[in-house]
């Protein structure tokens, strides 16, 4: 059942929580995705069957939550995530599962929430992509258009192009994670498809090398794409998540 909590802008954020034992598993979706995605719903079904506490939600400007997408940024969406976490688990332990942009947000939140975070699973994690991929890849014409119109459009490979706003580029700089140390007192597992066309292998390796953690692994899955949602990939997510929750060797 969908419930709502207000973020720091007074916008209603939609979430669905599955009751169960801790730690609370928090699914952090990707850029322009929502909580109805295949990974989020699959993991919810797994959590329900396993008796595991779980929450999936929509960032502001996404899915069933209020707000305009072009007024958002990774910094705002990270605050949204923290708002949902505090509503669902004010002080309890959590495990963060971040897909693509959600992997970036997971790294940022883990710095803020500290010892409460008992594990991090990054699925095709895309840290700092607004700066290192989008802004760095803009030509002079795109940068001029962004300054003039406040938005440029990039092909997404899906039904609609990505509207990239000046707010997204500028405000997301508040939460970049590859420019300062990332030290976590919990295990970290990163998974990545060999055929990922959105996040490069170099990005995965850069994040892997940058993180200092209790234990950390990076698993490449041959043939998997950025969605990482084939039946075999979904099974890998459950297997990895169960090991994180059990705090066993990755």
Backbone as JSON, one array per atom type, in Angstrom:
{
  "sequence": "XXXXXXXXXXXXXXXXXXXXXXXXXXXXXXXXXXXXXXXXXXXXXXXXXXXXXXXXXXXXXXXXXXXXXXXXXXXXXXXXXXXXXXXXXXXXXXXXXXXXXXXXXXXXXXXXXXXXXXXXXXXXXXXXXXXXXXXXXXXXXXXXXXXXXXXXXXXXXXXXXXXXXXXXXXXXXXXXXXXXXXXXXXXXXXXXXXXXXXXXXXXXXXXXXXXXXXXXXXXXXXXXXXXXXXXXXXXXXXXXXXXXXXXXXX",
  "N": [[0.84, -1.2, 0.0], [0.57, 2.2, -0.88], [2.16, 4.82, 0.8], [2.75, 8.14, 2.15], [5.19, 10.72, 2.67], [6.39, 13.92, 3.65], [8.87, 15.85, 2.01], [11.76, 18.06, 2.43], [10.92, 20.22, 0.99], [8.26, 20.28, 1.23], [6.93, 18.57, -0.42], [5.02, 15.71, -1.35], [6.2, 12.49, -0.92], [6.07, 9.35, -2.37], [5.92, 6.06, -1.06], [6.46, 2.54, -0.48], [6.33, 0.26, 2.05], [7.54, -2.81, 3.22], [6.83, -4.81, 5.88], [8.96, -6.38, 8.28], [11.79, -8.24, 9.56], [14.77, -6.55, 10.71], [17.99, -5.73, 9.2], [16.53, -2.73, 7.71], [16.0, -2.88, 4.32], [16.74, -0.66, 1.81], [15.67, 0.47, -1.22], [17.12, 2.27, -3.76], [16.34, 4.01, -6.48], [17.07, 4.59, -10.03], [18.03, 7.25, -12.32], [15.34, 9.09, -13.47], [13.72, 6.89, -13.13], [11.29, 4.76, -11.46], [9.5, 3.5, -8.54], [8.19, 1.31, -9.46], [9.75, -0.24, -11.02], [11.45, -3.15, -12.39], [13.54, -4.3, -10.8], [13.1, -3.17, -8.27], [10.5, -4.08, -7.61], [10.86, -6.84, -7.77], [12.73, -7.31, -5.72], [11.18, -6.49, -3.59], [9.22, -8.49, -3.58], [10.87, -10.65, -2.95], [11.72, -9.85, -0.38], [9.3, -9.86, 1.02], [8.71, -12.59, 0.99], [10.87, -13.53, 2.43], [10.58, -12.4, 4.88], [11.76, -9.96, 5.38], [12.42, -6.6, 6.23], [11.68, -3.91, 4.09], [11.89, -1.21, 1.78], [10.69, 0.72, -0.93], [10.62, 3.58, -3.07], [9.57, 6.74, -4.54], [11.52, 9.33, -5.84], [11.22, 12.93, -5.53], [9.46, 14.46, -8.21], [9.41, 12.16, -9.65], [7.66, 9.23, -10.69], [5.0, 8.51, -8.5], [5.35, 10.57, -6.75], [5.27, 14.02, -5.67], [6.25, 17.09, -7.4], [8.42, 18.72, -9.83], [10.36, 17.25, -12.31], [12.52, 18.6, -13.56], [13.2, 20.46, -11.68], [14.63, 19.17, -9.86], [17.52, 17.52, -8.37], [20.5, 15.54, -7.87], [21.34, 16.02, -5.31], [18.95, 16.91, -4.08], [17.37, 14.63, -4.41], [18.77, 12.83, -2.88], [18.28, 13.91, -0.37], [15.55, 13.46, -0.32], [15.56, 10.65, -0.2], [16.74, 10.26, 2.3], [14.77, 11.37, 3.88], [12.63, 9.54, 3.52], [13.83, 7.28, 4.62], [14.14, 8.06, 7.31], [11.47, 8.26, 8.0], [10.69, 5.63, 7.88], [12.49, 4.15, 9.36], [13.63, 5.3, 11.97], [15.84, 5.04, 13.7], [16.83, 2.56, 13.29], [18.96, -0.08, 11.93], [20.15, -0.13, 8.54], [20.28, -1.35, 5.13], [21.62, -0.36, 2.12], [20.54, -0.33, -1.19], [21.47, 0.52, -4.26], [20.62, 1.54, -7.48], [22.21, 2.39, -10.42], [22.04, 5.81, -10.66], [21.11, 5.66, -8.09], [23.12, 4.23, -6.83], [25.13, 6.12, -6.55], [23.78, 7.87, -4.8], [23.51, 6.14, -2.63], [26.17, 5.9, -1.76], [26.64, 8.54, -0.91], [24.68, 8.81, 1.13], [25.54, 6.87, 2.91], [27.8, 8.01, 3.98], [26.66, 10.02, 5.51], [24.87, 8.72, 7.25], [26.38, 6.86, 8.55], [27.3, 4.52, 11.08], [24.81, 3.24, 11.12], [24.37, 2.15, 8.67], [24.59, -0.97, 7.37], [25.38, -2.33, 5.16], [26.12, -2.04, 1.65], [24.86, -2.22, -1.55], [25.7, -1.78, -4.78], [24.33, -1.35, -7.9], [25.32, -1.34, -11.08], [26.43, 1.18, -10.49], [26.47, 4.73, -10.67], [28.35, 7.01, -9.99], [28.67, 10.55, -9.58], [27.8, 11.24, -12.18], [26.5, 13.39, -13.39], [28.37, 15.38, -13.51], [30.79, 14.21, -14.52], [30.05, 12.83, -16.79], [27.73, 14.0, -18.08], [27.99, 17.0, -17.9], [30.75, 17.23, -18.5], [30.68, 16.16, -21.02], [29.22, 17.9, -22.58], [29.06, 20.03, -25.4], [30.11, 23.3, -26.61], [27.84, 24.54, -27.64], [25.72, 23.18, -26.39], [26.22, 23.84, -23.73], [25.8, 26.58, -23.85], [23.1, 26.63, -24.56], [22.01, 25.48, -22.28], [22.57, 27.46, -20.39], [21.02, 29.52, -21.43], [18.35, 28.53, -21.82], [17.91, 26.94, -19.63], [17.66, 24.23, -19.74], [18.59, 21.24, -21.46], [18.21, 18.64, -23.88], [18.84, 15.19, -23.85], [19.44, 12.13, -25.6], [17.86, 9.18, -24.43], [17.59, 6.52, -24.96], [15.28, 5.34, -24.4], [11.69, 5.78, -24.33], [11.37, 8.56, -24.1], [13.36, 11.57, -24.29], [16.06, 12.62, -22.09], [15.49, 15.32, -19.99], [17.79, 17.64, -19.2], [18.52, 19.71, -16.7], [19.7, 22.99, -15.7], [19.63, 23.26, -12.98], [19.87, 20.58, -12.16], [22.54, 19.99, -12.96], [24.09, 21.95, -11.57], [23.28, 21.88, -8.79], [23.7, 19.24, -8.11], [26.37, 19.08, -7.7], [26.82, 19.44, -5.05], [26.88, 16.99, -3.83], [28.84, 15.3, -4.83], [30.84, 12.38, -4.94], [33.28, 11.29, -5.6], [35.34, 12.98, -5.25], [36.35, 13.23, -2.76], [37.42, 11.37, 0.15], [35.96, 8.08, 0.5], [34.93, 6.29, 2.99], [33.83, 3.45, 4.52], [32.27, 1.7, 7.18], [31.26, -0.83, 6.72], [30.36, -3.77, 4.77], [30.71, -3.65, 1.2], [29.25, -4.23, -1.9], [29.61, -4.34, -5.33], [28.0, -4.6, -8.46], [28.07, -5.22, -11.95], [27.22, -5.05, -15.39], [28.74, -6.53, -18.26], [28.0, -5.56, -20.71], [27.04, -3.05, -20.34], [25.91, -0.01, -21.45], [25.63, 2.49, -20.44], [27.03, 3.02, -18.07], [30.42, 2.97, -17.72], [33.02, 0.43, -17.72], [35.3, 1.48, -16.67], [34.32, 3.41, -14.93], [33.11, 1.82, -12.97], [35.38, 0.52, -11.96], [36.81, 2.71, -11.06], [35.21, 3.62, -8.94], [35.31, 1.35, -7.31], [38.06, 1.29, -6.67], [38.22, 3.66, -5.29], [36.7, 3.49, -2.96], [37.03, 2.8, 0.49], [36.58, 0.2, 2.63], [35.11, -2.1, 5.03], [34.92, -4.58, 3.79], [35.08, -5.16, 0.29], [33.71, -5.8, -2.9], [33.75, -6.3, -6.43], [31.81, -7.3, -9.03], [31.7, -8.39, -12.27], [29.33, -9.16, -14.7], [29.07, -11.19, -17.36], [27.66, -10.28, -20.42], [25.45, -8.98, -19.34], [23.31, -6.08, -19.27], [22.8, -2.49, -18.73], [20.42, -2.35, -17.28], [20.37, -4.61, -15.68], [18.53, -6.65, -15.09], [17.72, -9.15, -15.91], [16.49, -12.55, -15.42], [18.66, -14.08, -14.41], [20.37, -12.06, -13.48], [18.78, -10.85, -11.53], [18.64, -12.91, -9.69], [21.29, -12.91, -8.87], [21.37, -10.48, -7.53], [19.74, -10.99, -5.29], [21.18, -13.07, -4.08], [23.58, -11.72, -3.49], [22.66, -9.69, -1.83], [21.61, -11.14, 0.32], [23.95, -12.14, 1.4], [25.17, -9.78, 2.19], [23.39, -8.87, 4.15], [23.66, -10.94, 5.96], [26.2, -10.47, 6.62], [28.39, -11.9, 5.7], [31.31, -13.29, 4.07], [32.08, -11.58, 1.12]],
  "CA": [[0.0, 0.0, 0.0], [1.38, 3.41, -0.99], [2.07, 5.83, 1.86], [3.42, 9.38, 1.75], [5.87, 11.54, 3.66], [6.79, 15.18, 3.03], [10.3, 16.17, 2.01], [12.1, 19.37, 2.96], [10.23, 21.23, 0.18], [6.84, 20.13, 1.44], [6.37, 17.72, -1.47], [4.68, 14.36, -0.91], [7.0, 11.41, -1.49], [5.37, 8.08, -2.3], [6.75, 4.9, -0.75], [5.79, 1.32, -0.03], [7.19, -0.45, 2.99], [7.22, -4.18, 3.59], [7.22, -5.06, 7.27], [9.78, -7.58, 8.48], [12.93, -8.08, 10.46], [15.83, -5.67, 10.26], [17.95, -4.31, 8.9], [15.65, -2.29, 6.65], [16.62, -2.77, 3.0], [16.23, 0.54, 1.14], [15.98, 0.46, -2.64], [17.32, 3.6, -4.31], [16.21, 3.85, -7.92], [17.93, 5.32, -10.93], [17.64, 8.53, -12.93], [14.07, 9.05, -14.2], [13.02, 5.61, -12.92], [10.37, 4.86, -10.33], [9.49, 2.32, -7.67], [7.53, 0.19, -10.13], [10.72, -0.93, -11.85], [11.55, -4.61, -12.2], [14.41, -4.66, -9.68], [12.46, -2.77, -7.03], [9.37, -4.96, -7.29], [11.39, -8.19, -7.54], [13.31, -7.36, -4.38], [10.08, -6.42, -2.63], [8.65, -9.83, -3.49], [11.83, -11.46, -2.2], [11.68, -9.43, 1.01], [8.05, -10.33, 1.62], [8.85, -14.02, 1.2], [11.92, -13.8, 3.4], [10.28, -11.74, 6.14], [12.77, -8.91, 5.52], [11.93, -5.24, 6.1], [12.1, -3.39, 2.78], [11.14, -0.04, 1.31], [10.97, 1.32, -2.23], [9.96, 4.89, -3.06], [9.81, 7.62, -5.68], [12.08, 10.66, -5.58], [10.38, 14.03, -6.01], [9.51, 14.58, -9.66], [9.42, 10.82, -10.21], [6.57, 8.33, -10.33], [3.82, 8.99, -7.79], [5.71, 11.66, -5.84], [5.06, 15.38, -6.18], [7.42, 17.84, -7.83], [8.82, 18.75, -11.23], [11.65, 16.59, -12.49], [13.58, 19.55, -13.92], [13.57, 21.24, -10.5], [15.33, 18.27, -8.96], [18.96, 17.28, -8.51], [20.91, 14.39, -7.07], [21.35, 16.47, -3.92], [17.58, 16.89, -3.58], [16.87, 13.24, -4.35], [19.4, 12.21, -1.71], [17.52, 14.37, 0.8], [14.29, 12.71, -0.37], [15.83, 9.3, 0.29], [16.95, 10.32, 3.74], [13.45, 11.64, 4.47], [11.9, 8.27, 3.55], [14.51, 6.4, 5.59], [13.81, 8.5, 8.66], [10.06, 7.95, 8.24], [10.51, 4.17, 7.98], [13.44, 3.55, 10.32], [14.23, 6.49, 12.57], [17.15, 4.75, 14.29], [17.21, 1.18, 13.01], [20.0, -0.34, 10.93], [19.67, -0.2, 7.16], [21.15, -1.77, 4.03], [21.29, 0.47, 0.96], [20.66, -0.96, -2.5], [21.36, 1.64, -5.2], [20.72, 1.23, -8.9], [22.68, 3.49, -11.26], [22.13, 7.01, -9.84], [20.91, 5.25, -6.7], [24.4, 3.82, -6.28], [25.76, 7.37, -6.13], [23.07, 8.33, -3.61], [23.85, 5.23, -1.54], [27.49, 6.3, -1.24], [26.48, 9.8, -0.18], [23.92, 8.58, 2.36], [26.34, 6.07, 3.84], [28.69, 8.96, 4.67], [25.85, 10.78, 6.45], [24.2, 7.86, 8.23], [27.43, 6.22, 9.33], [27.21, 3.14, 11.58], [23.5, 2.62, 10.88], [24.42, 1.45, 7.39], [25.24, -2.25, 7.59], [25.81, -2.89, 3.89], [25.8, -1.27, 0.46], [24.88, -2.95, -2.82], [25.63, -0.88, -5.91], [23.99, -2.03, -9.15], [25.72, -0.43, -12.15], [26.48, 2.47, -9.82], [26.88, 5.83, -11.55], [28.72, 8.17, -9.16], [29.1, 11.83, -10.17], [27.59, 11.22, -13.63], [26.09, 14.69, -13.92], [29.58, 16.16, -13.71], [31.83, 13.53, -15.3], [29.5, 12.33, -18.05], [26.88, 15.0, -18.73], [28.62, 18.31, -18.04], [32.02, 17.08, -19.2], [30.43, 15.79, -22.41], [28.51, 18.94, -23.31], [29.85, 20.92, -26.25], [29.88, 24.72, -26.34], [26.46, 24.86, -27.99], [24.85, 22.64, -25.34], [26.41, 24.64, -22.51], [25.14, 27.86, -24.09], [21.65, 26.38, -24.51], [21.66, 25.26, -20.88], [22.59, 28.76, -19.73], [19.96, 30.36, -21.97], [17.02, 27.94, -21.66], [17.81, 26.24, -18.37], [17.49, 22.79, -19.96], [18.93, 20.63, -22.75], [17.65, 17.3, -23.95], [19.77, 14.16, -24.27], [18.77, 10.86, -25.9], [17.88, 8.27, -23.29], [17.49, 5.13, -25.38], [13.94, 4.89, -24.03], [10.62, 6.45, -25.05], [11.52, 10.01, -24.08], [14.7, 12.06, -24.01], [16.31, 13.12, -20.75], [15.62, 16.78, -19.85], [18.89, 17.93, -18.28], [18.35, 21.1, -16.28], [20.83, 23.67, -15.06], [19.52, 22.92, -11.56], [20.45, 19.24, -11.98], [23.99, 20.06, -13.07], [24.72, 22.78, -10.54], [23.0, 21.47, -7.41], [24.25, 17.91, -7.85], [27.77, 19.23, -7.28], [26.88, 19.42, -3.59], [26.96, 15.63, -3.28], [29.81, 14.49, -5.56], [31.46, 11.44, -3.98], [34.59, 10.81, -6.04], [36.31, 14.06, -5.05], [36.81, 13.17, -1.38], [37.48, 9.96, 0.56], [34.76, 7.31, 0.81], [35.32, 5.26, 3.95], [32.63, 2.85, 5.1], [32.51, 0.65, 8.17], [30.35, -1.94, 6.4], [30.73, -4.38, 3.49], [30.2, -3.04, -0.02], [29.27, -5.11, -3.07], [29.28, -3.67, -6.59], [27.78, -5.52, -9.57], [28.1, -4.46, -13.2], [27.13, -5.84, -16.6], [29.81, -6.3, -19.24], [27.44, -4.87, -21.87], [26.43, -1.79, -19.88], [26.2, 1.09, -22.37], [25.41, 3.75, -19.74], [28.11, 3.18, -17.09], [31.59, 2.27, -18.27], [33.8, -0.42, -16.81], [36.25, 2.36, -15.99], [33.61, 4.03, -13.82], [32.98, 0.8, -11.93], [36.7, 0.31, -11.36], [37.17, 3.93, -10.33], [34.49, 3.6, -7.67], [35.87, 0.23, -6.54], [39.37, 1.71, -6.15], [38.07, 4.84, -4.45], [36.06, 3.15, -1.68], [37.7, 2.05, 1.54], [35.5, -0.42, 3.37], [35.38, -3.32, 5.8], [35.23, -5.49, 2.68], [34.47, -4.64, -0.92], [33.85, -6.66, -4.06], [33.19, -5.82, -7.7], [31.51, -8.46, -9.86], [31.24, -8.16, -13.64], [28.51, -10.25, -15.22], [29.22, -11.19, -18.81], [26.43, -10.22, -21.2], [24.4, -8.18, -18.69], [23.29, -4.68, -19.68], [22.68, -1.53, -17.63], [19.24, -2.61, -16.46], [20.72, -5.68, -14.75], [17.24, -7.15, -14.61], [17.38, -10.48, -16.41], [16.3, -13.48, -14.3], [19.94, -14.44, -13.8], [20.87, -10.9, -12.74], [17.96, -10.68, -10.33], [19.08, -13.93, -8.74], [22.57, -12.44, -8.33], [21.07, -9.42, -6.56], [19.26, -11.62, -4.05], [22.31, -13.79, -3.48], [24.52, -10.74, -2.93], [21.99, -8.99, -0.74], [21.54, -12.05, 1.48], [25.27, -12.2, 2.02], [25.39, -8.49, 2.86], [22.58, -8.85, 5.38], [24.27, -11.9, 6.89], [27.55, -9.98, 6.92], [29.34, -12.96, 5.41], [32.35, -12.91, 3.12], [31.52, -11.26, -0.2]],
  "C": [[0.88, 1.25, 0.0], [1.1, 4.34, 0.18], [2.87, 7.05, 1.41], [4.08, 10.04, 2.96], [6.33, 12.81, 2.95], [8.3, 15.36, 3.1], [10.53, 17.59, 2.51], [11.49, 20.52, 2.16], [8.72, 21.17, 0.36], [6.15, 19.29, 0.38], [6.12, 16.32, -0.93], [5.5, 13.33, -1.66], [6.26, 10.09, -1.29], [6.34, 6.95, -1.96], [5.87, 3.73, -0.37], [6.76, 0.54, 0.84], [6.64, -1.84, 3.26], [7.72, -4.42, 5.0], [8.03, -6.35, 7.35], [10.91, -7.3, 9.44], [13.96, -7.13, 9.85], [17.06, -6.44, 9.82], [16.97, -3.97, 7.77], [16.44, -2.17, 5.35], [15.95, -1.62, 2.25], [16.65, 0.5, -0.32], [15.99, 1.88, -3.18], [17.36, 3.49, -5.83], [17.14, 4.74, -8.72], [17.3, 6.59, -11.46], [16.39, 8.34, -13.79], [13.39, 7.68, -14.12], [12.07, 5.78, -11.74], [10.3, 3.53, -9.6], [8.72, 1.15, -8.26], [8.48, -0.6, -11.03], [10.91, -2.39, -11.46], [12.42, -5.0, -11.01], [13.75, -4.34, -8.35], [11.34, -3.73, -6.65], [9.83, -6.39, -7.04], [11.95, -8.3, -6.12], [12.24, -7.22, -3.3], [9.43, -7.79, -2.47], [9.56, -10.76, -2.7], [11.75, -11.14, -0.71], [10.43, -9.94, 1.71], [8.14, -11.83, 1.93], [9.85, -14.38, 2.27], [11.64, -13.2, 4.77], [11.25, -10.62, 6.45], [12.13, -7.53, 5.36], [12.52, -4.6, 4.85], [11.28, -2.16, 2.45], [11.64, 0.37, -0.08], [10.16, 2.61, -2.3], [10.28, 5.64, -4.35], [10.42, 8.93, -5.21], [11.07, 11.72, -6.02], [10.57, 14.19, -7.52], [9.57, 13.25, -10.38], [8.14, 10.09, -9.8], [5.38, 9.01, -9.68], [4.11, 10.12, -6.81], [5.46, 13.0, -6.5], [6.37, 16.0, -6.63], [7.67, 17.75, -9.32], [10.21, 18.16, -11.37], [12.77, 17.6, -12.73], [13.96, 20.48, -12.78], [14.36, 20.41, -9.5], [16.82, 18.18, -9.26], [19.31, 16.05, -7.69], [20.97, 14.76, -5.59], [19.95, 16.43, -3.32], [17.07, 15.46, -3.43], [17.54, 12.47, -3.23], [18.69, 12.65, -0.43], [16.16, 13.66, 0.85], [14.49, 11.31, 0.23], [16.01, 9.29, 1.8], [15.64, 10.57, 4.47], [12.64, 10.35, 4.58], [12.52, 7.33, 4.58], [14.13, 6.79, 7.01], [12.35, 8.22, 9.01], [9.85, 6.46, 8.5], [11.38, 3.52, 9.04], [14.22, 4.68, 10.97], [15.64, 6.22, 13.11], [17.65, 3.35, 13.96], [18.33, 1.09, 11.97], [19.37, -0.47, 9.55], [20.74, -0.81, 6.26], [20.69, -1.0, 2.8], [21.54, -0.29, -0.33], [20.42, 0.13, -3.55], [21.58, 1.22, -6.63], [21.11, 2.47, -9.68], [22.85, 4.77, -10.43], [21.95, 6.67, -8.36], [22.18, 4.76, -6.04], [25.21, 5.02, -5.8], [25.11, 7.85, -4.82], [23.38, 7.44, -2.41], [25.2, 5.59, -0.92], [27.41, 7.58, -0.42], [25.77, 9.57, 1.15], [24.74, 7.8, 3.39], [27.34, 6.94, 4.61], [27.93, 9.68, 5.77], [25.34, 9.91, 7.59], [25.16, 7.01, 9.05], [27.15, 4.81, 9.77], [25.86, 2.46, 11.37], [23.5, 1.8, 9.6], [25.24, 0.18, 7.55], [25.68, -2.93, 6.3], [25.38, -1.99, 2.75], [25.92, -2.18, -0.75], [24.69, -1.94, -3.94], [25.41, -1.66, -7.19], [24.26, -1.07, -10.31], [25.77, 1.0, -11.62], [27.07, 3.54, -10.72], [27.25, 7.06, -10.73], [29.12, 9.37, -10.01], [28.82, 11.94, -11.67], [27.16, 12.56, -14.19], [27.3, 15.56, -14.24], [30.52, 15.51, -14.72], [31.35, 13.02, -16.64], [28.72, 13.43, -18.76], [27.63, 16.31, -18.96], [29.94, 18.22, -18.82], [31.82, 16.78, -20.68], [29.7, 16.84, -23.22], [29.48, 19.73, -24.19], [29.46, 22.36, -25.95], [28.43, 25.11, -26.61], [25.5, 24.38, -26.9], [24.99, 23.44, -24.05], [25.73, 26.0, -22.65], [23.63, 27.72, -24.01], [21.19, 26.19, -23.07], [21.6, 26.58, -20.13], [21.41, 29.62, -20.16], [18.57, 29.83, -21.61], [16.81, 27.25, -20.32], [17.67, 24.74, -18.51], [18.01, 22.41, -21.34], [18.39, 19.21, -22.71], [18.69, 16.33, -24.52], [19.01, 12.88, -24.57], [18.94, 9.89, -24.74], [17.96, 6.81, -23.69], [16.15, 4.53, -25.03], [12.92, 5.73, -24.8], [10.78, 7.97, -25.11], [12.95, 10.41, -23.73], [14.82, 12.53, -22.57], [16.34, 14.65, -20.78], [16.67, 17.09, -18.79], [18.85, 19.41, -17.93], [19.64, 21.67, -15.69], [20.82, 23.38, -13.55], [20.15, 21.55, -11.29], [21.97, 19.31, -11.97], [24.61, 20.78, -11.88], [24.51, 22.25, -9.13], [23.56, 20.09, -7.09], [25.71, 17.97, -7.43], [27.93, 19.22, -5.76], [27.17, 18.03, -3.04], [27.91, 14.73, -4.09], [30.59, 13.62, -4.56], [32.85, 10.96, -4.39], [35.69, 11.84, -5.84], [36.87, 14.08, -3.63], [36.74, 11.71, -0.94], [36.11, 9.37, 0.83], [35.19, 6.16, 1.7], [34.07, 4.75, 4.65], [33.0, 1.73, 6.07], [31.58, -0.53, 7.96], [30.81, -2.55, 5.08], [30.03, -3.69, 2.33], [30.33, -4.06, -1.15], [28.81, -4.31, -4.29], [29.09, -4.73, -7.67], [27.6, -4.69, -10.84], [28.0, -5.42, -14.38], [28.24, -5.51, -17.58], [29.32, -5.53, -20.46], [26.7, -3.59, -21.48], [26.88, -0.66, -20.81], [26.06, 2.46, -21.7], [26.53, 4.05, -18.74], [29.28, 2.33, -17.55], [32.25, 1.38, -17.22], [34.77, 0.44, -16.02], [35.6, 3.05, -14.79], [33.47, 3.05, -12.66], [34.3, 0.59, -11.21], [37.15, 1.53, -10.56], [36.49, 3.97, -8.97], [35.06, 2.52, -6.76], [37.2, 0.65, -5.9], [39.24, 2.85, -5.14], [37.53, 4.51, -3.05], [37.03, 2.42, -0.76], [36.6, 1.5, 2.44], [35.97, -1.63, 4.13], [35.71, -4.46, 4.85], [34.52, -4.94, 1.47], [34.73, -5.61, -2.06], [33.24, -5.96, -5.27], [33.03, -7.04, -8.6], [31.0, -8.01, -11.23], [30.48, -9.39, -14.12], [28.5, -10.18, -16.74], [27.86, -11.21, -19.49], [25.34, -9.36, -20.6], [24.49, -6.73, -19.15], [23.05, -3.78, -18.47], [21.49, -1.82, -16.73], [19.48, -3.68, -15.41], [19.46, -6.33, -14.18], [16.79, -8.45, -15.27], [17.16, -11.4, -15.23], [17.61, -13.86, -13.61], [20.52, -13.3, -12.97], [20.09, -10.67, -11.46], [18.33, -11.7, -9.27], [20.4, -13.52, -8.09], [22.34, -11.36, -7.28], [20.63, -10.02, -5.24], [20.4, -12.33, -3.33], [23.27, -12.82, -2.8], [23.92, -10.03, -1.73], [21.9, -9.87, 0.51], [22.88, -12.16, 2.18], [25.59, -10.89, 2.76], [24.64, -8.44, 4.19], [23.15, -9.8, 6.42], [25.66, -11.54, 7.27], [28.59, -11.09, 6.77], [30.33, -12.48, 4.37], [31.74, -12.71, 1.74], [32.26, -12.0, -1.3]]
}
